[in-house]
Amino acid sequence: MAEIVVLNEQSIEWSQYDADDEIRYKALTRQEDDVPAVQFIEYAPGHTDPIHHHRIGELFVVTE
């Protein structure tokens, strides 16, 4: 059965990957098993990610 998750993104603190100051994120799905990662992510201008893969797909929504 599907599950509905309700979050207040304002209550979730920003985090960083491995002290990388070019990316900060808010993990909205909090690494739930078998659930695609839903995050707010801010990249520094010109930042690129290295090639990588995930067990479950990702979805990006670009706002700016």
C-alpha positions in Angstrom: 0.0 0.0 0.0 1.2 3.5 -0.8 2.3 5.8 2.0 1.8 9.5 2.2 4.6 11.5 3.8 4.0 15.0 5.0 7.0 17.2 5.9 7.5 20.8 6.8 10.7 21.6 4.8 11.2 24.7 7.1 11.8 22.3 10.0 14.6 20.4 8.2 18.1 21.8 8.6 20.5 22.2 5.6 23.3 19.6 5.4 26.4 19.3 3.3 28.1 16.4 1.5 31.5 15.6 3.0 32.2 19.3 3.9 31.7 20.2 0.3 30.8 23.9 0.4 29.5 23.9 -3.2 26.4 21.8 -2.3 23.9 22.0 0.5 20.7 19.9 0.7 17.6 19.1 2.7 16.8 15.4 2.5 13.0 15.3 2.5 12.5 11.6 2.2 15.2 11.0 4.8 16.7 8.0 3.0 13.5 5.8 3.2 14.1 2.4 1.7 12.7 1.8 -1.8 11.7 5.5 -2.1 13.3 7.8 -4.6 15.3 10.5 -2.9 13.5 13.8 -2.7 15.7 16.7 -1.7 16.1 20.4 -2.0 19.6 20.9 -3.3 21.6 24.1 -3.9 24.6 23.9 -6.2 27.3 26.6 -6.4 27.5 28.2 -9.8 29.4 26.0 -12.3 29.3 22.9 -10.0 29.1 19.5 -11.7 28.6 16.1 -10.1 30.9 13.2 -10.9 29.3 10.3 -12.8 27.6 8.0 -10.3 24.5 5.8 -9.9 21.7 5.0 -7.4 19.8 1.8 -6.7 16.5 3.8 -7.1 16.0 6.7 -9.6 16.3 10.4 -9.0 14.1 13.3 -10.0 15.5 16.9 -10.4 13.3 19.9 -10.5 15.3 23.0 -11.4 13.9 26.2 -9.9 16.6 28.7 -11.0 
